[in-house]
Amino acid sequence: MAVELDWEEDARPIMYRTAGPFGRWLMTTFWRLRVCGLEHLPASGAALIASNHISFMDPPLVGWAALPKRSFRYLAKMELFRIPLLGWFMRNVGCIPVDRGRADVGAVRTALEVLSRGRCLLVFPEGTRSKDGRPGRPRGGVGFLAGKSGVPVIPARVVNTDRLLSFRPLEVRFGEPLRFAGDPGDRGQCQAFAELVMRRVFSL
């Protein structure tokens, strides 16, 4: 599946420029969204944002929380792109499809290109949504991307998105950046870094 990468942060598609501010207003008004640690997100330049994943709302919420400071690209499972309206929306807000059934070299290549262009990329190191809110074992992909690109990893934690219907206050907490100084070709080092990232996420 082709992924359009030509738009810059100051020339984002109309879908991103309208849905983002509206979504942030909605979450702030009805779910009392609180954003902490936004100063850790760089004002310019590439970064990987690594978050826990407990709800379908996590990807847009973390992106909305970063506005108006930065916009994100997202890695998302390919199955979602096959849903007609949702797939169209995801393509227009910068999502990159990932085939989780195999080593998706194309998605990795696209992710690295996004970072090489100085943009922010949101990833979920656990690879899937936690159904009970507990930390899952992360995959080493975040270490590989950080090592190959040399960009900082910003841990992020979402709180209460798994309880949307109760209207509990939502939180997005960004933490201090981490750097991967190991060998991206070493799976053990990538895995160890991914586990470090998730420990930081859940310490926020």
C-alpha positions as CSV (number, residue, x, y, z in Angstrom):
1,M,0.0,0.0,0.0
2,A,1.5,3.3,-1.1
3,V,2.0,5.9,1.7
4,E,2.1,9.6,0.8
5,L,4.9,11.4,2.6
6,D,5.1,14.7,0.7
7,W,3.2,17.0,3.1
8,E,5.1,19.0,5.7
9,E,3.9,20.1,9.1
10,D,2.9,23.6,7.8
11,A,1.1,22.1,4.8
12,R,-0.9,19.2,6.4
13,P,-4.0,17.8,4.8
14,I,-7.2,19.5,5.6
15,M,-8.3,16.4,7.5
16,Y,-5.4,16.6,9.9
17,R,-5.7,20.4,10.4
18,T,-9.4,20.2,11.2
19,A,-9.8,16.9,13.0
20,G,-6.8,17.5,15.3
21,P,-7.9,20.8,17.0
22,F,-11.6,19.6,17.1
23,G,-10.5,16.3,18.7
24,R,-8.4,18.1,21.3
25,W,-11.3,20.5,22.1
26,L,-13.7,17.5,22.5
27,M,-11.4,15.6,24.8
28,T,-10.7,18.8,26.9
29,T,-14.3,19.8,27.1
30,F,-16.0,16.5,27.9
31,W,-13.1,14.3,29.3
32,R,-11.1,17.1,31.0
33,L,-7.9,16.1,29.1
34,R,-4.7,17.0,30.9
35,V,-1.4,17.1,29.2
36,C,1.8,16.9,31.2
37,G,5.5,17.1,30.1
38,L,4.9,18.6,26.7
39,E,8.2,20.5,27.2
40,H,9.9,17.1,26.6
41,L,8.6,17.0,23.0
42,P,11.1,18.8,20.7
43,A,9.7,21.9,18.9
44,S,11.5,20.8,15.7
45,G,13.4,17.8,14.4
46,A,12.7,14.1,14.4
47,A,11.5,12.1,17.4
48,L,10.0,8.7,18.2
49,I,7.0,8.9,20.6
50,A,6.6,5.6,22.4
51,S,3.3,5.0,24.2
52,N,1.4,2.4,26.1
53,H,-1.8,1.2,24.3
54,I,-5.0,0.5,26.2
55,S,-7.7,1.8,23.9
56,F,-8.6,2.5,20.2
57,M,-8.5,6.2,21.2
58,D,-4.8,6.2,22.1
59,P,-3.3,7.1,18.7
60,P,-5.5,10.2,18.1
61,L,-5.4,11.3,21.7
62,V,-1.6,11.3,21.9
63,G,-1.5,13.2,18.6
64,W,-4.1,15.7,19.8
65,A,-2.2,16.2,23.1
66,A,0.9,17.3,21.2
67,L,-1.0,20.1,19.3
68,P,-0.3,22.8,18.5
69,K,3.4,22.1,19.2
70,R,3.9,19.1,16.8
71,S,2.0,16.8,14.4
72,F,2.7,13.1,14.3
73,R,2.8,10.3,11.8
74,Y,1.5,6.9,13.1
75,L,2.2,3.2,12.7
76,A,-1.1,1.3,12.5
77,K,-2.1,-2.3,11.7
78,M,-2.9,-2.9,8.1
79,E,-6.3,-4.5,8.9
80,L,-7.7,-1.1,9.9
81,F,-7.0,0.4,6.4
82,R,-9.4,-2.2,4.9
83,I,-12.3,-0.6,6.7
84,P,-13.6,1.8,4.0
85,L,-14.3,5.1,5.8
86,L,-11.7,4.5,8.6
87,G,-9.0,3.5,6.1
88,W,-9.6,6.7,4.1
89,F,-9.4,8.8,7.3
90,M,-6.2,7.1,8.5
91,R,-4.5,7.7,5.2
92,N,-5.4,11.4,5.4
93,V,-4.0,11.9,8.9
94,G,-0.6,10.3,8.2
95,C,-1.0,6.7,9.3
96,I,1.5,4.1,8.0
97,P,0.1,0.5,7.5
98,V,2.0,-2.3,9.1
99,D,1.6,-6.0,8.3
100,R,2.0,-7.6,11.7
101,G,1.9,-11.1,10.3
102,R,5.5,-10.7,8.9
103,A,8.6,-8.6,9.1
104,D,7.2,-5.6,7.2
105,V,10.3,-4.2,5.6
106,G,8.3,-1.6,3.6
107,A,6.7,-0.2,6.8
108,V,10.1,0.0,8.5
109,R,11.6,1.8,5.5
110,T,8.7,4.3,5.4
111,A,9.1,4.9,9.2
112,L,12.8,5.6,8.8
113,E,12.1,8.0,5.9
114,V,9.6,9.9,8.1
115,L,12.2,10.3,10.7
116,S,14.9,11.3,8.2
117,R,12.6,14.2,7.2
118,G,12.6,15.6,10.7
119,R,9.2,14.5,11.7
120,C,7.7,12.8,14.7
121,L,6.5,9.2,14.6
122,L,4.2,7.6,17.2
123,V,4.7,3.9,17.9
124,F,3.3,1.4,20.4
125,P,6.2,-0.8,21.4
126,E,3.9,-3.5,22.8
127,G,2.6,-4.0,19.3
128,T,-1.0,-4.4,20.3
129,R,-3.6,-3.1,22.7
130,S,-3.6,-4.3,26.3
131,K,-7.0,-5.6,27.2
132,D,-6.4,-5.3,31.0
133,G,-4.3,-2.2,31.1
134,R,-1.2,-4.1,32.3
135,P,2.1,-3.7,30.5
136,G,2.7,-6.2,27.8
137,R,6.1,-7.4,26.6
138,P,7.4,-4.9,24.1
139,R,8.9,-5.8,20.7
140,G,12.4,-4.6,19.8
141,G,11.2,-2.5,16.9
142,V,11.4,0.8,18.8
143,G,15.1,0.0,19.5
144,F,15.8,-0.8,15.9
145,L,14.1,2.4,14.7
146,A,15.9,4.5,17.3
147,G,19.3,3.0,16.6
148,K,19.0,3.3,12.8
149,S,17.7,6.8,12.8
150,G,19.6,8.2,15.8
151,V,16.6,10.2,17.0
152,P,15.4,10.5,20.6
153,V,12.6,8.4,22.0
154,I,10.0,10.3,24.0
155,P,8.0,8.0,26.4
156,A,4.3,8.8,26.6
157,R,1.6,7.4,28.9
158,V,-2.1,7.5,28.3
159,V,-4.4,7.2,31.3
160,N,-8.1,6.3,31.5
161,T,-8.7,5.9,27.7
162,D,-10.0,2.4,28.5
163,R,-12.7,4.0,30.6
164,L,-14.1,6.5,28.1
165,L,-17.8,5.7,28.8
166,S,-17.3,6.6,32.5
167,F,-16.0,10.1,31.5
168,R,-13.1,9.9,33.8
169,P,-10.5,12.6,33.2
170,L,-8.0,11.7,30.5
171,E,-4.3,12.3,30.8
172,V,-1.3,12.1,28.4
173,R,2.0,12.3,30.1
174,F,5.3,12.9,28.1
175,G,8.6,12.0,29.7
176,E,12.2,12.9,29.2
177,P,13.9,11.6,26.0
178,L,15.9,8.4,25.8
179,R,18.7,7.6,23.4
180,F,19.6,4.2,22.1
181,A,23.4,3.9,22.0
182,G,23.6,0.2,21.1
183,D,23.7,-1.7,17.8
184,P,20.4,-1.7,15.9
185,G,21.5,-5.0,14.3
186,D,21.6,-6.7,17.7
187,R,18.1,-8.0,18.6
188,G,19.0,-8.5,22.3
189,Q,20.1,-4.8,22.6
190,C,17.0,-3.6,20.8
191,Q,14.8,-5.7,23.0
192,A,16.5,-4.5,26.2
193,F,16.1,-0.9,25.0
194,A,12.4,-1.5,24.3
195,E,11.9,-2.8,27.8
196,L,13.7,0.2,29.2
197,V,11.4,2.5,27.2
198,M,8.3,0.7,28.5
199,R,9.5,0.9,32.1
200,R,9.9,4.7,31.6
201,V,6.4,4.9,30.1
202,F,4.8,3.2,33.1
203,S,6.8,5.2,35.6
204,L,5.1,8.4,34.3
